[in-house]
């Protein structure tokens, strides 16, 4: 019995829950989205290469450059996904504080490197968000910080909720506010990354909702977050310009620099029509739409594959998010529920913010479309988070409808039958 207890603590799941077949729908939807992203890089990579070669007067970027880089990122993301599925959740929970502090330290090193002008800090448009690794590319430490915050806050909030203190101002809300405030200083303040800051808030908000925060407390927290967000916008001129462009709506002019991005995003989606202009025929990818392979990939997909293609993308994301909700609902332990809820908040915030910005429903934010946008760091860490949810899906349970019966394997569809006994002739 002691050996079983130790094993359960190592795995990080509730005792008495038998491991079963995981939810492979997570792998299916993730894989299909990754494949679509690879197709998009193949479609617009040559055009993007021509734009960059003309802009920098070089022939460095080949027609297959972005496709090859995306394929490499995809392979690395899949490797991380399967690696995380093999790391015991209990180990991550035990080292959650260290992982979170390591993420903060990485962001701190990046900030100092940017201030002193060190070559390791890769800066663009006045913001230093990446470590330059030379031939290996670049890495964004904010993504690592998201993962650290995910595992740390899941344990912290679960511990408070199990003690009946999830709504306690001094023992839960204040410490959580301090943690988020520190993260916001690095991500929103220093790195000037409002989109990532909102995603981090979404991770914590999803966890608090599942943990049972009161509606009144939640409303106060949302109001406080909106107030702080408004202050962050007021102190940054480029954010004010984005909000102003958003408020202009369809009256925004393509000649207005602040509205240029969103106007061309709408043009891309609108020109795609029902079925799109086809692979290799995108006009906006030839230099009109900024960040065509990164933050604006949803608009380019609308131009290339049309309304039908965008519906397919949204259906795949919706199916993946519903799979995460199903896993979270059926997990017996609160810490594990919060982990999957945080993954849901992470993925959902990226999808909603990106799609809403590209369609003019929300002010423009620099945030990737998960598993589809060009860039390895975001894909790798989101794949790692999904690997965590996939591992936990092996320990989901159904509540029995009869009092006194035990949990049932989530893959069973036969219900609890009579126990089998040996025949009397063998007794």
Secondary structure, DSSP 8 states (H G I E B T S, - for coil): -HHHHHHHHHHTS-TT-------THHHHHHHHHHHHHHHHHHHHHHHHHHHHHHHHT---S-TTHHHHHHHHHHHHHHHHHHHHHHS-HHHHHHTHHHHHHHHHHHHHHHHHHHHHT-TTEEEETTEEEEEE-GGG-EE-HHHHHHHHHHHHHHHHHHHHHHTT-TT-IIIIIHHHHHHHHHHHIIIIIIS--HHHHHHHHHHHHHHHHHHT--HHHHHHHHHHHHHHHHHHHHT-HHHHHHHHHHHHGGG--TT-GGGHHHHHHHHHHHHHTTT-S-TT--SGGGTTSTTTTTTTHHHHHHHHHHHHHHHHHHHHHHHHHHHHHHHHHHBSSHHHHHHHHHHHHHHHHHHHHHHHHHTTSS-------TTTSS-HHHHHHHHHHHHHHHHHGGGBEE--SSTT---EETT--S---------GGG-
